[in-house]
Amino acid sequence: MVPHPKRKHTSGRRDRRRAHDALTPVNLVQCSNCGELRPSHTVCPSCGHYQGREVISMSKEEKKK
């Protein structure tokens, strides 16, 4: 036999429990090389630059996209 609650939890108690469940939006910053939006502290997916230097060499065909 599984125990059941004796009383219903109030909506305030339920909402306080769920206060930390909200999703936060991803922080996007502008790439210093090409100007595309990218997540902070990551290599730019469009040009391959990070902190002012090229980390991943991209071909010219991929840069045009």
Helices and strands as residue ranges (DSSP letters): H 11-17, E 28-30, E 37-39, E 49-50, E 53-54, H 60-64
